[in-house]
Amino acid sequence: MDKLIIKGGKKLEGTVKISGAKNAALPILAATILCPGKHLIRNVPDLRDVNTMKSLLQNLGSGVDVRDSVAVVESDGFKKHEAPYELVKTMRASVVILGPLLARLGKARVSLPGGCAIGARPINLHLMALEKMGAEISLDSGYVLGRVGRLKGTDIYLDIPTVTGTENILMAAVLAKGITRIDNAAMEPEVVDLANALISMGADIRGAGERVIEIKGVDELRPLDYTVIPDRIEAGTFMTAAAVTRGNILLENCRLD
């Protein structure tokens, strides 16, 4: 598709059901890596990146079925630790599986979305944090290689409050030994939603949505049963469109906060 041609001049009327937030659904799907069992995730949007994450989890050995906005992930058969370039090349959020893989398996081989073009998507803050937690990290031909016995809690300061970086550290820290503190953490609702999902699995997390998050590692987690938050960007887009056209629309599955 080269372009969209929109003929305006009409009010927008009707009812719209807001989809689940993609940027919350992706790391929550990645969180199923953290423990075996049958995970149930509701309000999952039907988008290309979600389908890519589905394929990625299946490649790792999980059984994944997504229909009618509900994802069922069975991670008992989880064996592999590699995310190949062919699967992640179109999805920048693919790096969020690095933390869960190291936390559960102690090893990971994850392709960068840009392949060998590492400068196109810098993840140095992710790697710095994982190294501080005891992981041995190296880069080889567009892949991040990680290995560790068990991650250890530590104090981590993020120069930039990166969303995916905060999410990666959260998922790595929930099974780490000791306490991890993330200073200058991202405060976005999607980060809070991931933290809430992890808490529902038995994680000990305090301060999500604030600049400092504290995670006390636990020995094991239980499977997910969770509903993803609505997409605030989609909701805001429809609200703006209704306002500028002087329309009247009803948004369902929407949160004011």
matplotlib code that plots the C-alpha trace (Angstrom):
import matplotlib.pyplot as plt

x = [0.0, 1.6, -0.9, -4.3, -6.8, -9.3, -12.3, -13.4, -16.4, -18.5, -19.1, -17.9, -20.7, -21.1, -19.5, -15.8, -14.4, -10.8, -8.2, -5.8, -2.5, 0.1, 3.0, 1.6, 0.6, 4.0, 6.1, 3.3, 3.4, 7.1, 6.6, 5.1, 8.7, 9.4, 7.6, 6.0, 2.3, -0.8, -1.1, -4.3, -4.0, -7.1, -7.6, -4.7, -4.9, -4.8, -1.7, 1.4, 3.8, 1.6, 1.6, 5.4, 5.6, 3.3, 5.7, 8.7, 7.2, 6.3, 9.8, 11.1, 8.8, 5.7, 2.2, 0.4, -3.2, -4.7, -8.3, -11.1, -8.5, -7.5, -4.1, -3.5, 0.2, 1.4, 5.1, 5.8, 7.6, 9.9, 13.4, 15.1, 16.8, 17.3, 15.3, 16.4, 16.6, 14.0, 11.4, 12.4, 13.5, 10.3, 9.6, 11.7, 10.2, 11.7, 14.6, 12.2, 12.6, 16.3, 15.6, 13.1, 15.3, 18.3, 16.0, 14.6, 17.2, 20.4, 21.2, 19.9, 20.8, 18.6, 18.9, 18.8, 15.8, 18.3, 20.6, 24.2, 23.1, 23.4, 23.5, 19.9, 18.4, 20.8, 20.1, 23.2, 21.1, 19.5, 22.9, 24.5, 21.8, 22.0, 25.8, 25.4, 23.1, 25.9, 25.2, 28.0, 26.9, 28.6, 27.6, 28.2, 27.0, 23.9, 23.0, 23.1, 24.6, 23.9, 24.8, 24.5, 24.1, 21.4, 20.9, 21.7, 19.8, 21.6, 21.1, 20.6, 20.5, 19.1, 20.6, 17.4, 14.1, 13.7, 10.4, 11.7, 14.8, 12.7, 10.6, 13.6, 15.1, 11.7, 11.4, 15.0, 14.8, 11.7, 13.6, 17.0, 18.6, 18.2, 16.8, 17.0, 16.4, 15.8, 16.4, 15.1, 12.7, 10.1, 6.7, 4.4, 1.1, 2.5, 5.3, 2.9, 0.7, 3.6, 4.5, 0.9, 0.9, 4.2, 2.7, -0.2, 2.3, 3.8, 6.5, 7.4, 7.5, 7.0, 7.0, 5.9, 4.7, 7.3, 10.9, 12.3, 11.1, 12.2, 12.0, 12.6, 13.4, 11.4, 12.3, 9.4, 6.3, 2.8, 1.2, -0.5, -4.2, -4.4, -6.2, -4.1, -5.0, -6.8, -4.7, -4.5, -3.1, -6.0, -8.5, -6.9, -6.9, -10.7, -11.4, -9.4, -11.1, -14.6, -13.7, -12.4, -15.3, -17.8, -19.0, -20.4, -18.8, -18.9, -15.6, -16.0, -13.2, -11.6, -9.9, -9.9, -6.7]
y = [0.0, 3.3, 5.7, 6.3, 8.7, 10.0, 12.1, 14.1, 16.2, 13.6, 13.2, 10.0, 8.1, 4.7, 2.3, 1.1, -1.7, -0.7, -3.5, -4.6, -2.7, -4.3, -2.8, -4.5, -7.8, -8.5, -8.5, -10.3, -13.0, -13.1, -13.6, -17.0, -18.1, -17.7, -20.8, -24.0, -24.5, -23.3, -19.6, -17.7, -14.1, -12.1, -9.0, -9.8, -7.7, -9.3, -7.7, -8.7, -8.3, -10.5, -13.2, -12.9, -13.4, -16.4, -17.9, -17.1, -18.8, -21.8, -22.0, -22.1, -25.1, -23.6, -24.4, -21.2, -20.8, -17.3, -16.8, -14.3, -12.1, -14.9, -16.4, -19.9, -20.6, -24.0, -23.7, -27.2, -28.3, -25.3, -26.4, -24.0, -20.8, -19.1, -16.4, -16.5, -13.5, -14.8, -14.5, -11.3, -9.1, -7.2, -6.9, -4.5, -5.8, -9.2, -8.3, -8.6, -12.4, -12.1, -11.5, -14.3, -16.8, -16.1, -16.2, -19.6, -21.4, -19.6, -19.1, -17.2, -16.5, -13.7, -12.0, -8.2, -6.9, -5.2, -8.2, -7.2, -3.5, -3.2, 0.6, 0.7, -0.5, 0.0, -2.2, -1.3, -0.5, -4.0, -5.7, -3.5, -4.4, -8.1, -8.1, -6.3, -9.2, -11.7, -12.7, -13.1, -11.2, -11.1, -10.1, -12.3, -11.8, -9.8, -12.1, -11.4, -14.4, -14.7, -17.2, -17.3, -19.8, -17.8, -14.1, -12.0, -8.9, -5.6, -1.9, -0.7, 2.9, 3.5, 6.6, 6.7, 5.4, 2.8, 0.9, -2.4, -2.2, -1.8, -4.7, -6.9, -6.2, -6.8, -10.3, -11.1, -10.0, -11.8, -15.1, -13.6, -14.3, -11.2, -7.8, -5.7, -2.0, -0.2, 3.6, 5.9, 3.1, 3.7, 4.7, 3.9, 2.1, -0.9, -1.3, -1.2, -3.8, -6.2, -5.7, -6.5, -9.6, -10.8, -10.1, -12.3, -15.0, -14.7, -12.1, -9.6, -6.2, -2.7, 0.7, 0.0, 3.3, 5.2, 6.1, 3.4, -0.2, -2.9, -6.6, -9.3, -12.5, -15.7, -19.3, -20.1, -18.6, -19.9, -19.7, -16.5, -15.8, -12.1, -9.5, -7.0, -3.3, -1.5, 0.4, 4.0, 5.2, 3.6, 5.1, 8.5, 8.4, 7.7, 10.4, 12.9, 11.9, 12.2, 15.7, 17.2, 15.9, 17.0, 13.4, 11.2, 7.8, 5.3, 3.6, 0.2, -1.6, 1.7, 3.0, 6.6, 6.2]
z = [0.0, -1.1, 0.3, 1.8, 0.3, 2.8, 1.8, 4.9, 5.6, 7.5, 11.2, 12.7, 14.4, 16.0, 18.4, 18.4, 20.6, 21.5, 21.0, 23.6, 23.7, 21.5, 23.5, 26.6, 25.0, 23.5, 26.7, 28.6, 25.9, 26.4, 30.1, 29.5, 28.9, 32.6, 33.8, 32.5, 32.4, 30.6, 30.3, 29.5, 28.2, 27.2, 25.1, 22.7, 19.5, 16.1, 14.7, 12.8, 15.7, 17.9, 15.2, 15.1, 18.8, 18.5, 15.9, 18.0, 21.1, 18.9, 17.6, 21.2, 21.9, 23.3, 22.1, 21.2, 20.1, 19.5, 18.6, 19.5, 21.3, 23.7, 23.7, 25.2, 25.7, 26.9, 27.8, 29.2, 26.0, 26.1, 25.0, 22.6, 23.5, 20.1, 18.4, 14.7, 12.5, 10.1, 12.9, 14.6, 11.7, 11.5, 15.2, 17.3, 20.5, 20.0, 22.4, 25.3, 25.3, 26.2, 29.9, 30.3, 28.5, 30.7, 33.8, 33.0, 30.9, 31.8, 28.1, 25.1, 21.5, 20.2, 16.9, 16.7, 14.6, 12.3, 12.0, 11.8, 11.6, 15.4, 15.4, 13.9, 17.2, 20.2, 23.2, 25.2, 28.3, 28.2, 27.9, 30.6, 33.0, 32.3, 32.7, 36.1, 37.0, 36.3, 32.7, 30.2, 27.1, 23.7, 20.2, 17.2, 13.6, 14.6, 17.5, 21.3, 23.1, 26.8, 29.5, 33.3, 36.1, 38.0, 37.7, 40.8, 42.0, 41.8, 41.5, 37.9, 36.7, 33.3, 31.5, 29.5, 30.8, 28.1, 28.0, 26.6, 28.7, 31.9, 30.8, 30.0, 33.4, 35.2, 33.6, 34.3, 37.9, 39.0, 39.2, 40.1, 43.5, 45.7, 45.2, 42.0, 41.9, 38.6, 38.9, 36.2, 35.1, 32.3, 33.8, 30.8, 31.4, 29.4, 31.9, 34.8, 33.0, 32.6, 36.3, 37.2, 35.0, 36.7, 40.1, 39.2, 38.5, 42.0, 41.4, 44.2, 42.5, 44.0, 42.5, 38.9, 37.4, 39.5, 38.7, 41.0, 40.8, 43.3, 42.5, 45.0, 43.2, 43.8, 43.2, 40.9, 39.3, 38.4, 34.9, 33.7, 33.8, 32.8, 30.7, 28.7, 29.1, 26.2, 23.7, 24.8, 21.4, 19.5, 22.0, 21.7, 17.9, 17.8, 20.4, 18.4, 15.1, 16.7, 18.1, 14.9, 12.8, 15.5, 15.7, 18.4, 19.0, 21.9, 22.8, 24.4, 26.3, 27.2, 30.4, 31.4, 33.4]

ax = plt.figure().add_subplot(projection="3d")
ax.plot(x, y, z, "-o")
ax.set_aspect("equal")
plt.show()
